[in-house]
């Protein structure tokens, strides 16, 4: 196997760092595209071991951001469902119609 070309290794590192920054700011479409582009580069070469360790460390950061975001979203969805149930119960006790599913909106 051939040694990685300096341009490819620096591009792989750049894409990984951009993915970390994008994950920190919740830009998941950018994260996905960076990993897609990085994967294409990695298919054509075998990175040196020390850079592989650095890439794994950066990948762990992205993974941690994904897990944190998933936990936050799960919590928010649970809270939204509980609020919806409370509102429906309140409407029923006040004699109004139950809240229709399409009547509830979620704002970013």
N, C-alpha and C positions, 0 to 999 in steps of 0.2 A: 504494500500500500504506500502511496506517496505521502510525503509530509504535507501538512496543511500550508496553504499559501497565506502569507501575512495578511493580505486583504480580506480573505475569507474569515480568518480567526478574529480580526478586529470587527468585522461586520457581524459575526455571531455574537460577540461580546456586546456590541452596540445594540443589537436587537433585543438581547436579554435585558440590558439595563433599561431600555425604553419600555419593555414589558413590565418590569418592576415598578417604574414610575407610573405607568398607566394603571396598574393594579392598585397602587396607593390612592389614585384619584378616581377609581371606579370606572375607568374607560375600558370596559371589557372587550369591546370590538377591536380596540388597538392591541390589547393583550393577545387576542386570538390571532390577529394578522401577524404580529411579531413572531409568535411561536410557529405559525405556518411558514413564514419566510425562513426562519431559523432552521426548521426541519428540512426544508428544501436544500439549504446549504450543507447541513450536516449529512445528508444522504450522499453528497458528492465528496466528502472528505472524512478523515478521522482526526478529531482535534487532539492536541497534545494533552497529556495527563494533567498537568498543573492547571491548564485552562478549564479542563473538564471539572475539576474540583470547584473552581470559582463559579462555573455555570450552574453546578448543582446547588451551591449555596444561594445563588440568585433565584434559582427555581424554587427553592424552599421558601424564599420570601414571597414570591408570587402565590405559591400554594397556601401560605399562611393568610395572605390577604383574601384569597378565594374563600377559605374556611370561615374567616371572620365575617365576610360579607354574607355568606350563606346563613350563618347563625343570626345575624342582624335581620335579614329578610324573613327568616323563619319566625323570629320573635315578633316582628311587625305584622306578619300575616296572622299570627295567633291573636295579637291584640286587636287587629281589625275585625276578625271573626267574632271575638268576644264583644266588641263594641256593637257590632251589627246585631248580635243576639239580644243585647241589653236594649237597644233601640226598638227592636221588634217587640220585645216584652212590654216595654213602656207604651208603645202604640196600642197594643192589644188591651192593656189595662185602661188606657184612656178612651177606648172605644173606636180607635181608627183602624184602618186596614193595615195589615202587616206590610213591611217594606218589601217591595218587589226587588228581586236580585239585580235587575238592570238599573234600578234607581240608585244604587250605591256606586259612588265613583271614588277612585284613589288618585290623589294628586301627588306629584313628585316633590 
